[in-house]
């Protein structure tokens, strides 16, 4: 183990408290990610730290959980047990996804390779989750074949574009030495905004699969999240374009 890597001291509870005081900014984070997933990730990061796991190993655990859930979605007939299994695996994978970055901070900082791996796993899960749902819907005739089958395709496009735009915005801000208005002014993250953007939250999408056993309800709940995410992306793109135009002034 490199000398620069911090070693566990105290109890797991002590480490959790250390992490609680060293969280990254919550500005813009949706409610589930901000109030639930980060706390779950904090506990997992502390446990991983005391188990001497590396951030890349935690990313690997996240990937195994997530892609097992995605495989179940595509290969197992929809039912209440299937929905529960998929939701639990996706929620656990998302929590480990939060834990790897927190673990990296505990160990003294991450690496470009680790960040690359984390983003690649995120990109793959965002693109494949909706396509796996489409496969399951088609194979098991969960919905009437027709316009419903276009919904996961549309949601996949929206999710991928939103993920790409988020990374691109951060990269361009860093390139031009810019910060968001909230960071520059020290503005406190808005709880109301976190709640309003909840439909865009990957964690909320994970929980919606709990309804998979109800064909009359799940497609409409999924459609509602798709519409909310698409609407948010459309409005945000206007704001982001204006923000990027100001970077060169």
MIDOSE-1310 file (N, C-alpha, C; in nm, 2 decimals, decimal comma, always signed):
residues 249
xxxx	+0,08/-0,12/+0,00/+0,00/+0,00/+0,00/+0,09/+0,12/+0,00; +0,07/+0,22/-0,09/+0,15/+0,34/-0,09/+0,15/+0,42/+0,04; +0,26/+0,48/+0,07/+0,27/+0,56/+0,19/+0,17/+0,67/+0,20; +0,12/+0,72/+0,08/+0,03/+0,83/+0,08/-0,11/+0,80/+0,12
xxxx	-0,14/+0,66/+0,11/-0,28/+0,62/+0,14/-0,30/+0,62/+0,29; -0,41/+0,68/+0,33/-0,45/+0,69/+0,47/-0,48/+0,55/+0,52; -0,45/+0,52/+0,65/-0,49/+0,39/+0,71/-0,61/+0,41/+0,80; -0,69/+0,31/+0,82/-0,80/+0,32/+0,91/-0,76/+0,35/+1,05
xxxx	-0,83/+0,44/+1,11/-0,81/+0,47/+1,25/-0,95/+0,48/+1,32; -0,96/+0,43/+1,44/-1,09/+0,44/+1,51/-1,18/+0,33/+1,46; -1,31/+0,36/+1,48/-1,42/+0,26/+1,44/-1,48/+0,30/+1,31; -1,56/+0,21/+1,26/-1,64/+0,24/+1,14/-1,72/+0,37/+1,16
xxxx	-1,79/+0,37/+1,28/-1,87/+0,49/+1,31/-1,79/+0,62/+1,31; -1,67/+0,61/+1,36/-1,58/+0,73/+1,35/-1,55/+0,78/+1,21; -1,53/+0,68/+1,12/-1,50/+0,71/+0,98/-1,63/+0,76/+0,91; -1,74/+0,71/+0,95/-1,87/+0,77/+0,89/-1,88/+0,91/+0,93
xxxx	-1,85/+0,95/+1,05/-1,86/+1,09/+1,10/-1,76/+1,17/+1,03; -1,64/+1,12/+1,00/-1,54/+1,20/+0,92/-1,59/+1,23/+0,78; -1,65/+1,13/+0,72/-1,71/+1,15/+0,59/-1,82/+1,25/+0,58; -1,90/+1,25/+0,69/-2,02/+1,34/+0,70/-1,97/+1,48/+0,69
xxxx	-1,85/+1,51/+0,74/-1,80/+1,65/+0,74/-1,72/+1,68/+0,62; -1,71/+1,59/+0,53/-1,62/+1,61/+0,41/-1,70/+1,57/+0,28; -1,82/+1,60/+0,27/-1,90/+1,57/+0,16/-1,88/+1,68/+0,05; -1,89/+1,63/-0,08/-1,89/+1,73/-0,19/-2,02/+1,81/-0,19
xxxx	-2,02/+1,92/-0,27/-2,13/+2,00/-0,27/-2,26/+1,93/-0,31; -2,37/+1,98/-0,25/-2,50/+1,92/-0,29/-2,58/+2,00/-0,39; -2,52/+2,11/-0,44/-2,59/+2,19/-0,53/-2,63/+2,12/-0,65; -2,76/+2,12/-0,68/-2,81/+2,06/-0,80/-2,84/+1,91/-0,79
xxxx	-2,81/+1,85/-0,67/-2,83/+1,71/-0,66/-2,98/+1,68/-0,63; -3,04/+1,58/-0,70/-3,18/+1,55/-0,67/-3,20/+1,49/-0,53; -3,32/+1,48/-0,48/-3,35/+1,45/-0,34/-3,29/+1,31/-0,30; -3,33/+1,21/-0,37/-3,28/+1,07/-0,33/-3,13/+1,07/-0,33
xxxx	-3,07/+1,12/-0,43/-2,92/+1,11/-0,44/-2,86/+1,19/-0,32; -2,92/+1,30/-0,29/-2,87/+1,39/-0,19/-2,89/+1,34/-0,04; -3,01/+1,30/-0,02/-3,05/+1,27/+0,12/-3,05/+1,12/+0,16; -3,05/+1,03/+0,06/-3,05/+0,89/+0,08/-2,92/+0,82/+0,03
xxxx	-2,89/+0,84/-0,10/-2,78/+0,76/-0,15/-2,65/+0,80/-0,10; -2,63/+0,93/-0,07/-2,50/+0,97/-0,02/-2,47/+0,91/+0,12; -2,58/+0,90/+0,20/-2,57/+0,85/+0,33/-2,54/+0,70/+0,33; -2,61/+0,63/+0,24/-2,58/+0,48/+0,22/-2,44/+0,47/+0,17
xxxx	-2,40/+0,55/+0,08/-2,26/+0,54/+0,03/-2,16/+0,57/+0,13; -2,19/+0,66/+0,22/-2,10/+0,69/+0,33/-2,07/+0,57/+0,42; -2,17/+0,50/+0,45/-2,16/+0,38/+0,54/-2,08/+0,27/+0,46; -2,11/+0,25/+0,33/-2,04/+0,15/+0,26/-1,89/+0,19/+0,24
xxxx	-1,87/+0,32/+0,22/-1,73/+0,37/+0,20/-1,65/+0,34/+0,33; -1,71/+0,37/+0,45/-1,64/+0,35/+0,57/-1,61/+0,20/+0,59; -1,71/+0,11/+0,56/-1,68/-0,03/+0,57/-1,57/-0,08/+0,47; -1,58/-0,03/+0,35/-1,47/-0,06/+0,25/-1,34/-0,01/+0,30
xxxx	-1,33/+0,11/+0,36/-1,21/+0,16/+0,40/-1,14/+0,07/+0,51; -1,23/+0,03/+0,60/-1,17/-0,06/+0,71/-1,14/-0,20/+0,66; -1,20/-0,24/+0,55/-1,18/-0,37/+0,49/-1,06/-0,36/+0,39; -0,99/-0,24/+0,38/-0,88/-0,21/+0,30/-0,91/-0,24/+0,15
xxxx	-1,03/-0,21/+0,11/-1,07/-0,22/-0,04/-1,02/-0,09/-0,11; -0,99/-0,10/-0,23/-0,96/+0,02/-0,32/-1,09/+0,08/-0,38; -1,08/+0,20/-0,42/-1,20/+0,26/-0,49/-1,24/+0,18/-0,61; -1,14/+0,13/-0,69/-1,17/+0,06/-0,81/-1,24/-0,07/-0,78
xxxx	-1,21/-0,13/-0,66/-1,28/-0,25/-0,62/-1,42/-0,22/-0,59; -1,45/-0,11/-0,52/-1,58/-0,07/-0,49/-1,66/-0,04/-0,62; -1,59/+0,02/-0,71/-1,66/+0,05/-0,84/-1,70/-0,09/-0,91; -1,61/-0,19/-0,89/-1,64/-0,32/-0,95/-1,76/-0,38/-0,88
xxxx	-1,77/-0,37/-0,75/-1,88/-0,42/-0,68/-2,01/-0,35/-0,72; -2,00/-0,22/-0,74/-2,12/-0,14/-0,79/-2,16/-0,20/-0,93; -2,06/-0,22/-1,02/-2,09/-0,27/-1,15/-2,16/-0,41/-1,15; -2,11/-0,50/-1,06/-2,17/-0,63/-1,05/-2,31/-0,62/-1,00
xxxx	-2,34/-0,54/-0,90/-2,48/-0,53/-0,85/-2,57/-0,47/-0,96; -2,52/-0,36/-1,02/-2,61/-0,29/-1,12/-2,64/-0,38/-1,24; -2,53/-0,44/-1,30/-2,55/-0,52/-1,42/-2,62/-0,65/-1,40; -2,61/-0,70/-1,28/-2,69/-0,82/-1,24/-2,84/-0,78/-1,24
xxxx	-2,87/-0,67/-1,19/-3,01/-0,62/-1,19/-3,06/-0,59/-1,33; -2,98/-0,54/-1,41/-3,01/-0,51/-1,55/-3,04/-0,64/-1,63; -2,95/-0,74/-1,60/-2,97/-0,87/-1,67/-3,10/-0,93/-1,62; -3,13/-0,93/-1,49/-3,26/-0,98/-1,44/-3,38/-0,91/-1,51
xxxx	-3,37/-0,78/-1,53/-3,48/-0,71/-1,60/-3,50/-0,76/-1,74; -3,40/-0,80/-1,81/-3,41/-0,84/-1,95/-3,45/-0,99/-1,96; -3,40/-1,07/-1,86/-3,41/-1,22/-1,88/-3,52/-1,29/-1,80; -3,57/-1,22/-1,69/-3,66/-1,29/-1,60/-3,80/-1,23/-1,62
xxxx	-3,91/-1,31/-1,63/-4,04/-1,25/-1,65/-4,08/-1,15/-1,54; -4,14/-1,04/-1,58/-4,18/-0,94/-1,48/-4,28/-0,99/-1,37; -4,25/-0,96/-1,25/-4,34/-1,00/-1,14/-4,30/-0,92/-1,02; -4,37/-0,93/-0,91/-4,34/-0,86/-0,79/-4,20/-0,90/-0,74
xxxx	-4,16/-1,03/-0,73/-4,03/-1,07/-0,69/-3,92/-1,02/-0,78; -3,95/-1,02/-0,91/-3,85/-0,97/-1,01/-3,83/-0,82/-0,98; -3,94/-0,74/-0,97/-3,92/-0,60/-0,94/-3,85/-0,57/-0,82; -3,87/-0,65/-0,71/-3,80/-0,63/-0,58/-3,65/-0,66/-0,60
xxxx	-3,62/-0,76/-0,67/-3,48/-0,80/-0,69/-3,41/-0,69/-0,77; -3,47/-0,65/-0,88/-3,41/-0,55/-0,97/-3,39/-0,42/-0,89; -3,49/-0,37/-0,81/-3,48/-0,25/-0,74/-3,37/-0,26/-0,63; -3,36/-0,37/-0,56/-3,26/-0,39/-0,46/-3,12/-0,39/-0,52
xxxx	-3,10/-0,46/-0,63/-2,97/-0,46/-0,69/-2,93/-0,33/-0,75; -3,02/-0,25/-0,81/-2,99/-0,12/-0,86/-2,96/-0,02/-0,75; -3,04/-0,03/-0,64/-3,02/+0,06/-0,53/-2,88/+0,04/-0,46; -2,85/-0,09/-0,45/-2,72/-0,13/-0,39/-2,61/-0,08/-0,48
xxxx	-2,62/-0,11/-0,61/-2,52/-0,06/-0,70/-2,50/+0,09/-0,70; -2,61/+0,16/-0,69/-2,60/+0,31/-0,69/-2,53/+0,35/-0,56; -2,56/+0,29/-0,45/-2,50/+0,32/-0,32/-2,34/+0,30/-0,33; -2,30/+0,19/-0,39/-2,16/+0,16/-0,40/-2,10/+0,26/-0,50
xxxx	-2,18/+0,31/-0,60/-2,13/+0,41/-0,69/-2,10/+0,54/-0,62; -2,18/+0,57/-0,52/-2,14/+0,69/-0,43/-2,03/+0,66/-0,34; -2,01/+0,53/-0,30/-1,91/+0,50/-0,20/-1,77/+0,51/-0,26; -1,75/+0,48/-0,39/-1,62/+0,47/-0,44/-1,55/+0,61/-0,44
xxxx	-1,62/+0,71/-0,47/-1,56/+0,85/-0,46/-1,54/+0,89/-0,32; -1,62/+0,85/-0,22/-1,60/+0,89/-0,08/-1,48/+0,81/-0,03; -1,47/+0,68/-0,07/-1,35/+0,60/-0,03/-1,22/+0,67/-0,08; -1,23/+0,71/-0,21/-1,11/+0,78/-0,26/-1,06/+0,90/-0,18
xxxx	-1,16/+0,98/-0,13/-1,13/+1,09/-0,05/-1,07/+1,05/+0,08; -1,12/+0,94/+0,14/-1,07/+0,89/+0,26/-0,92/+0,84/+0,25; -0,89/+0,79/+0,13/-0,76/+0,73/+0,11/-0,66/+0,84/+0,06; -0,70/+0,96/+0,05/-0,61/+1,07/+0,02/-0,63/+1,12/-0,12
xxxx	-0,74/+1,08/-0,19/-0,76/+1,13/-0,33/-0,77/+1,02/-0,43; -0,85/+1,05/-0,54/-0,86/+0,95/-0,64/-0,76/+0,96/-0,75; -0,78/+0,89/-0,86/-0,68/+0,89/-0,97/-0,76/+0,91/-1,10; -0,70/+0,96/-1,20/-0,77/+0,98/-1,33/-0,82/+0,84/-1,38
xxxx	-0,74/+0,74/-1,36/-0,79/+0,61/-1,41/-0,92/+0,56/-1,33; -0,92/+0,59/-1,20/-1,04/+0,56/-1,12/-1,16/+0,64/-1,17; -1,14/+0,76/-1,19/-1,25/+0,85/-1,24/-1,30/+0,80/-1,37; -1,21/+0,77/-1,46/-1,24/+0,72/-1,59/-1,33/+0,59/-1,58
xxxx	-1,28/+0,50/-1,50/-1,36/+0,37/-1,48/-1,50/+0,40/-1,42; -1,51/+0,49/-1,33/-1,64/+0,52/-1,26/-1,73/+0,58/-1,37; -1,69/+0,67/-1,45/-1,77/+0,73/-1,55/-1,81/+0,63/-1,66; -1,72/+0,54/-1,70/-1,75/+0,44/-1,80/-1,86/+0,34/-1,75
xxxx	-1,85/+0,30/-1,63/-1,95/+0,22/-1,57/-2,09/+0,29/-1,57; -2,08/+0,42/-1,53/-2,21/+0,50/-1,52/-2,27/+0,51/-1,66; -2,19/+0,54/-1,76/-2,24/+0,55/-1,90/-2,30/+0,42/-1,95; -2,24/+0,31/-1,92/-2,29/+0,18/-1,97/-2,42/+0,15/-1,90
xxxx	-2,43/+0,18/-1,77/-2,56/+0,14/-1,70/-2,67/+0,23/-1,74; -2,64/+0,36/-1,77/-2,75/+0,45/-1,81/-2,80/+0,42/-1,94; -2,71/+0,37/-2,03/-2,76/+0,34/-2,17/-2,83/+0,20/-2,17; -2,78/+0,11/-2,09/-2,83/-0,03/-2,10/-2,95/-0,06/-2,02
xxxx	-2,98/+0,02/-1,91/-3,09/-0,01/-1,82/-3,22/+0,00/-1,90; -3,24/+0,10/-1,98/-3,37/+0,12/-2,05/-3,38/+0,02/-2,16; -3,27/-0,02/-2,22/-3,27/-0,12/-2,33/-3,30/-0,25/-2,28; -3,26/-0,28/-2,16/-3,29/-0,41/-2,09/-3,44/-0,42/-2,06
xxxx	-3,50/-0,30/-2,02/-3,64/-0,30/-1,99/-3,72/-0,32/-2,12; -3,67/-0,26/-2,23/-3,73/-0,28/-2,36/-3,73/-0,43/-2,40; -3,62/-0,50/-2,38/-3,61/-0,64/-2,41/-3,70/-0,72/-2,33; -3,71/-0,69/-2,20/-3,81/-0,76/-2,11/-3,95/-0,74/-2,16
xxxx	-3,98/-0,62/-2,19/-4,12/-0,59/-2,23/-4,15/-0,66/-2,36; -4,06/-0,67/-2,45/-4,09/-0,74/-2,58/-4,09/-0,89/-2,56; -3,99/-0,95/-2,49/-3,99/-1,09/-2,47/-4,11/-1,15/-2,40; -4,15/-1,08/-2,30/-4,26/-1,13/-2,21/-4,40/-1,07/-2,24
xxxx	-4,40/-0,99/-2,35/-4,53/-0,92/-2,39/-4,59/-0,85/-2,27; -4,51/-0,77/-2,20/-4,55/-0,70/-2,08/-4,65/-0,59/-2,11; -4,63/-0,52/-2,23/-4,71/-0,42/-2,28/-4,75/-0,45/-2,42; -4,86/-0,38/-2,47/-4,90/-0,40/-2,61/-4,79/-0,35/-2,70
xxxx	-4,75/-0,43/-2,79/-4,65/-0,39/-2,88/-4,69/-0,28/-2,97; -4,61/-0,18/-2,98/-4,65/-0,05/-3,05/-4,58/+0,06/-2,99; -4,65/+0,17/-2,96/-4,59/+0,29/-2,91/-4,52/+0,27/-2,77; -4,57/+0,18/-2,69/-4,51/+0,16/-2,56/-4,36/+0,12/-2,57
xxxx	-4,33/+0,04/-2,67/-4,20/-0,01/-2,69/-4,10/+0,10/-2,73; -4,15/+0,21/-2,78/-4,07/+0,33/-2,81/-4,02/+0,41/-2,69; -4,10/+0,39/-2,58/-4,07/+0,47/-2,46/-3,93/+0,44/-2,40; -3,89/+0,31/-2,38/-3,76/+0,29/-2,32/-3,65/+0,34/-2,42
xxxx	-3,67/+0,34/-2,55/-3,57/+0,39/-2,64/-3,56/+0,54/-2,62; -3,67/+0,61/-2,61/-3,67/+0,75/-2,59/-3,60/+0,79/-2,46; -3,64/+0,71/-2,35/-3,58/+0,74/-2,22/-3,43/+0,72/-2,22; -3,38/+0,61/-2,29/-3,24/+0,59/-2,30/-3,17/+0,71/-2,37
xxxx	-3,22/+0,76/-2,48/-3,16/+0,87/-2,54/-3,16/+0,99/-2,45; -3,27/+1,02/-2,38/-3,27/+1,14/-2,29/-3,17/+1,12/-2,18; -3,16/+1,00/-2,12/-3,07/+0,98/-2,01/-2,92/+0,99/-2,05; -2,89/+0,94/-2,17/-2,75/+0,94/-2,21/-2,71/+1,09/-2,24
xxxx	-2,80/+1,16/-2,31/-2,77/+1,30/-2,34/-2,76/+1,38/-2,21; -2,84/+1,36/-2,11/-2,83/+1,43/-1,98/-2,70/+1,40/-1,91; -2,66/+1,27/-1,91/-2,54/+1,24/-1,85/-2,42/+1,30/-1,92; -2,42/+1,30/-2,06/-2,31/+1,36/-2,13/-2,31/+1,51/-2,11
xxxx	-2,42/+1,58/-2,11/-2,43/+1,72/-2,09/-2,37/+1,76/-1,95; -2,40/+1,68/-1,85/-2,35/+1,71/-1,72/-2,20/+1,71/-1,71; -2,14/+1,60/-1,77/-2,00/+1,59/-1,78/-1,93/+1,70/-1,86; -2,00/+1,73/-1,98/-1,95/+1,84/-2,07/-1,95/+1,97/-2,00
xxxx	-2,06/+2,00/-1,93/-2,07/+2,13/-1,86/-1,95/+2,15/-1,76; -1,93/+2,04/-1,68/-1,82/+2,05/-1,58/-1,69/+2,07/-1,65; -1,66/+2,00/-1,76/-1,54/+2,00/-1,83/-1,51/+2,14/-1,88; -1,62/+2,20/-1,94/-1,60/+2,34/-2,00/-1,58/+2,44/-1,89
xxxx	-1,66/+2,43/-1,78/-1,64/+2,52/-1,67/-1,49/+2,52/-1,62; -1,44/+2,39/-1,60/-1,31/+2,38/-1,55/-1,20/+2,44/-1,65; -1,23/+2,41/-1,78/-1,14/+2,46/-1,88/-1,13/+2,62/-1,88; -1,24/+2,68/-1,85/-1,24/+2,83/-1,86/-1,23/+2,89/-1,72
xxxx	-1,20/+2,80/-1,62/-1,19/+2,85/-1,48/-1,31/+2,91/-1,42; -1,43/+2,86/-1,46/-1,56/+2,91/-1,42/-1,62/+2,82/-1,31; -1,70/+2,88/-1,23/-1,78/+2,81/-1,13/-1,93/+2,84/-1,14; -2,01/+2,75/-1,09/-2,15/+2,78/-1,10/-2,18/+2,90/-1,00
xxxx	-2,29/+2,97/-1,03/-2,33/+3,08/-0,95/-2,34/+3,05/-0,80; -2,40/+2,93/-0,77/-2,42/+2,89/-0,63/-2,28/+2,87/-0,56; -2,19/+2,81/-0,63/-2,05/+2,79/-0,57/-1,98/+2,92/-0,55; -1,99/+3,01/-0,65/-1,92/+3,14/-0,64/-1,98/+3,23/-0,53
xxxx	-2,11/+3,22/-0,51/-2,17/+3,31/-0,41/-2,18/+3,24/-0,27; -2,15/+3,11/-0,26/-2,16/+3,04/-0,14/-2,31/+3,01/-0,10; -2,39/+3,01/-0,20/-2,54/+2,99/-0,18/-2,56/+2,84/-0,13; -2,65/+2,83/-0,03/-2,68/+2,70/+0,02/-2,77/+2,62/-0,08
xxxx	-2,74/+2,49/-0,09/-2,82/+2,41/-0,18/-2,97/+2,41/-0,14; -3,06/+2,42/-0,24/-3,20/+2,44/-0,21/-3,26/+2,30/-0,20; -3,33/+2,28/-0,09/-3,41/+2,15/-0,07/-3,52/+2,15/-0,16; -3,59/+2,26/-0,19/-3,70/+2,26/-0,28/-3,66/+2,22/-0,42
xxxx	-3,55/+2,27/-0,46/-3,50/+2,23/-0,60/-3,47/+2,09/-0,60; -3,41/+2,03/-0,50/-3,38/+1,89/-0,49/-3,50/+1,81/-0,51; -3,61/+1,85/-0,45/-3,74/+1,78/-0,46/-3,80/+1,80/-0,60; -3,79/+1,92/-0,66/-3,85/+1,94/-0,79/-3,78/+1,86/-0,90
xxxx	-3,65/+1,84/-0,89/-3,58/+1,76/-0,99/-3,58/+1,61/-0,96; -3,66/+1,57/-0,87/-3,66/+1,43/-0,83/-3,69/+1,33/-0,95; -3,77/+1,37/-1,04/-3,80/+1,28/-1,16/-3,67/+1,25/-1,24; -3,57/+1,33/-1,23/-3,44/+1,31/-1,30/-3,35/+1,22/-1,22
xxxx	-3,39/+1,18/-1,10/-3,30/+1,11/-1,01/-3,29/+0,96/-1,04; -3,17/+0,92/-1,07/-3,15/+0,77/-1,10/-3,20/+0,69/-0,98; -3,19/+0,74/-0,86/-3,23/+0,66/-0,74/-3,38/+0,64/-0,75; -3,46/+0,74/-0,79/-3,60/+0,73/-0,80/-3,64/+0,63/-0,91
xxxx	-3,56/+0,63/-1,02/-3,58/+0,53/-1,12/-3,56/+0,39/-1,07; -3,46/+0,37/-0,99/-3,43/+0,24/-0,93/-3,56/+0,19/-0,84; -3,61/+0,28/-0,77/-3,72/+0,25/-0,68/-3,85/+0,22/-0,76; -3,87/+0,28/-0,87/-3,99/+0,26/-0,96/-4,00/+0,11/-1,00
xxxx	-3,89/+0,04/-1,01/-3,90/-0,10/-1,05/-3,97/-0,19/-0,94; -3,99/-0,13/-0,82/-4,07/-0,20/-0,72/-4,21/-0,23/-0,77; -4,26/-0,14/-0,87/-4,39/-0,16/-0,92/-4,40/-0,25/-1,05; -4,29/-0,32/-1,08/-4,29/-0,40/-1,20/-4,39/-0,51/-1,20
xxxx	-4,44/-0,55/-1,08/-4,54/-0,65/-1,08/-4,68/-0,60/-1,11; -4,70/-0,48/-1,14/-4,83/-0,42/-1,17/-4,83/-0,36/-1,31; -4,86/-0,44/-1,42/-4,85/-0,39/-1,56/-4,94/-0,27/-1,58; -5,04/-0,25/-1,50/-5,13/-0,14/-1,52/-5,07/-0,01/-1,46
xxxx	-4,98/-0,02/-1,37/-4,92/+0,10/-1,30/-4,78/+0,13/-1,35; -4,70/+0,03/-1,35/-4,55/+0,05/-1,38/-4,53/+0,13/-1,51; -4,58/+0,09/-1,62/-4,55/+0,17/-1,74/-4,59/+0,31/-1,73; -4,69/+0,35/-1,66/-4,73/+0,49/-1,65/-4,64/+0,56/-1,55
xxxx	-4,59/+0,49/-1,45/-4,50/+0,55/-1,35/-4,36/+0,58/-1,43; -4,32/+0,48/-1,51/-4,20/+0,49/-1,58/-4,21/+0,60/-1,69; -4,33/+0,61/-1,75/-4,35/+0,72/-1,85/-4,35/+0,86/-1,78; -4,40/+0,87/-1,66/-4,40/+0,99/-1,59/-4,25/+1,04/-1,56
xxxx	-4,17/+0,94/-1,52/-4,03/+0,98/-1,50/-3,96/+1,02/-1,63; -3,99/+0,95/-1,74/-3,94/+0,98/-1,87/-3,97/+1,12/-1,91; -4,10/+1,16/-1,90/-4,15/+1,29/-1,93/-4,08/+1,40/-1,85; -4,07/+1,37/-1,72/-4,01/+1,47/-1,63/-3,86/+1,49/-1,66
xxxx	-3,79/+1,38/-1,69/-3,65/+1,39/-1,73/-3,63/+1,47/-1,86; -3,72/+1,43/-1,96/-3,71/+1,50/-2,09/-3,74/+1,65/-2,07; -3,84/+1,68/-1,99/-3,88/+1,82/-1,97/-3,76/+1,90/-1,91; -3,70/+1,84/-1,80/-3,59/+1,90/-1,74/-3,48/+1,92/-1,83
xxxx	-3,44/+1,82/-1,91/-3,33/+1,84/-2,01/-3,36/+1,95/-2,11; -3,48/+1,96/-2,16/-3,51/+2,06/-2,25/-3,49/+2,20/-2,19; -3,54/+2,22/-2,07/-3,53/+2,35/-2,01/-3,38/+2,38/-1,97; -3,32/+2,28/-1,92/-3,18/+2,29/-1,87/-3,09/+2,33/-1,99
xxxx	-3,11/+2,27/-2,11/-3,02/+2,29/-2,22/-3,02/+2,44/-2,26; -3,14/+2,51/-2,25/-3,14/+2,65/-2,28/-3,06/+2,73/-2,18; -3,07/+2,69/-2,05/-2,99/+2,76/-1,95/-2,84/+2,73/-1,97; -2,81/+2,61/-1,99/-2,67/+2,57/-2,01/-2,60/+2,64/-2,13
xxxx	-2,68/+2,65/-2,24/-2,62/+2,71/-2,36/-2,59/+2,85/-2,33; -2,68/+2,92/-2,26/-2,65/+3,06/-2,23/-2,53/+3,07/-2,14; -2,52/+2,98/-2,04/-2,41/+2,98/-1,95/-2,28/+2,96/-2,03; -2,27/+2,87/-2,12/-2,15/+2,84/-2,20/-2,12/+2,96/-2,28
xxxx	-2,22/+3,03/-2,33/-2,19/+3,15/-2,41/-2,12/+3,26/-2,33; -2,15/+3,26/-2,20/-2,09/+3,36/-2,12/-1,94/+3,33/-2,08; -1,90/+3,21/-2,10/-1,77/+3,16/-2,05/-1,66/+3,23/-2,13; -1,68/+3,27/-2,26/-1,58/+3,33/-2,34/-1,58/+3,48/-2,33
x	-1,67/+3,54/-2,25/-1,67/+3,69/-2,24/-1,57/+3,73/-2,14
